[in-house]
Amino acid sequence: MNIAVFCSGNGSNLQSIIGKVADGYIKAKVAVVVSDDSAAFALKRAKKAGIETLVLNPKDFSSREAFDREIIKALRKKKIALVVLAGYMRILSDHFIKEYRNRIINIHPSLLPSFKGTHGVRDALEYGVKVTGPTVHFVDEKLDHGPIILQKAIDVKDDDTEESLLERVHREEHKIYPEAIRLFVEGKLKIKKRRVVRK
């Protein structure tokens, strides 16, 4: 199975995925890494691993859909079966989601449906929760809304800062994201309404 990983930044989740593919835990190929930022460190990680990259500037396109259509062309050529969002900071167009319905997954740094959006860890900490953690979910047309695949709860410490909490959340992300990808690749996930069950 060919996978595309979308990144906008550092790419630490990409690195964990690359490692799990290399050691055979995920029996698939990362065929391309897609980014909307030519300065993203994730691209260096991809090149070091010998993975092809695709970088497109959203400003070169008239709309979100036009941008996504160009990406879809490249993904079709690569016969991509799964799209993995790993710190990708753009909202996908409805056209893209329709094209890859139930074949797009995302990782979010809070226990959804709580604390959606770009500051999940900060928002959870400011709210004063005692437990938080990452969520892997399928992507649909609404922000951080699709059916949940895996979650991992971690305790929030009294002296946590955003940085210290984010570090522990990331540590768990690097475990559950490869696991969710493996389950998808092995055909072990089934969506029943809003529930994702293992076959």
Secondary structure, DSSP 8 states (H G I E B T S, - for coil): -EEEEEESS--HHHHHHHHHHHTTSS-SEEEEEEES-TT-HHHHHHHHTT--EEE--GGGSSSHHHHHHHHHHHHHHTTEEEEEESS--S---HHHHHHTTT-EEEEESS-TTSS-STTHHHHHHHHT-SEE--EEEE--SSTT-S-EEEE--EE--TT--HHHHHHHHHHHHHHHHHHHHHHHHTT-EEEETTEEEE-
